[in-house]
Each structure stands twice: as structure tokens, then as C-alpha cells.
Amino acid sequence: MISFSKQDEVIVEQALRLASINSTDYHEIEQYQRVLKKFAQQTDSLIAEEDGFRFDYDD
């Protein structure tokens, strides 16, 4: 598996955003958006791990 630095991830994310803005092919745009969602989910997950708060919603 390839290991990317945070800077590499930012560059890839920016490239995908630009490609999706400039593309006219709906299939390509969907693929770019799918990968961008994965980046967003990864970022949300990292933020949740670092915030220091945990909630127990079972109560």
C-alpha cells in the first residue's frame, strides 16, 4: 500500500476538485466526487478522534 503524506493528500484532493470542475463527462465527475467524499470522511474521522470528546447516546 502506498503511503501519502498530508501534503500529498492535499495536492491530490485539489487536483480532483479542479478536474471535477473542468470536466464535462458526468461519469468522470462522479468518480472524482466519490474519491473526494472518501477524503472528507477520512478528515471527519480524524477530527472526531482528536477532539477529546466522546458521547454515549445509549442513555
C-alpha positions as MATLAB code, in Angstrom:
seq = 'MISFSKQDEVIVEQALRLASINSTDYHEIEQYQRVLKKFAQQTDSLIAEEDGFRFDYDD';
ca = [
       0.000    0.000    0.000;
       1.245    3.457   -0.876;
       1.751    5.860    1.991;
       0.894    9.510    1.343;
       1.941   12.462    3.440;
      -0.663   15.060    4.418;
       0.779   17.394    1.801;
       0.410   14.684   -0.869;
      -3.217   14.167    0.141;
      -3.933   17.890   -0.104;
      -2.421   18.026   -3.585;
      -4.456   15.025   -4.766;
      -7.633   16.473   -3.267;
      -7.049   19.821   -5.001;
      -6.348   18.089   -8.299;
      -9.583   16.104   -8.021;
     -11.564   19.262   -7.265;
     -10.100   21.045  -10.282;
     -10.658   18.036  -12.518;
     -14.299   17.730  -11.436;
     -14.885   21.451  -12.050;
     -13.303   21.364  -15.506;
     -14.722   18.063  -16.722;
     -17.824   17.791  -18.879;
     -18.020   13.995  -18.586;
     -20.594   13.096  -15.922;
     -19.016    9.687  -15.325;
     -15.627   11.269  -14.600;
     -17.209   13.857  -12.300;
     -18.976   11.115  -10.326;
     -15.694    9.252   -9.901;
     -13.896   12.376   -8.718;
     -16.725   13.208   -6.307;
     -16.707    9.666   -4.891;
     -12.994    9.911   -4.082;
     -13.436   13.422   -2.647;
     -16.132   12.068   -0.327;
     -13.641    9.482    0.922;
     -11.178   12.273    1.685;
     -13.907   14.163    3.554;
     -14.884   11.070    5.555;
     -11.258   10.438    6.457;
     -10.869   14.045    7.579;
     -14.090   13.900    9.631;
     -12.906   10.680   11.252;
      -9.542   12.190   12.178;
     -11.194   15.280   13.648;
     -13.523   13.119   15.750;
     -10.574   11.141   17.096;
      -8.662   14.281   18.055;
     -11.419   16.363   19.639;
     -11.180   14.718   23.061;
     -14.943   14.410   23.499;
     -16.930   11.205   23.442;
     -20.681   10.922   23.780;
     -22.689    7.924   24.880;
     -26.036    8.137   23.126;
     -27.379    4.902   24.627;
     -28.561    6.643   27.802;
];
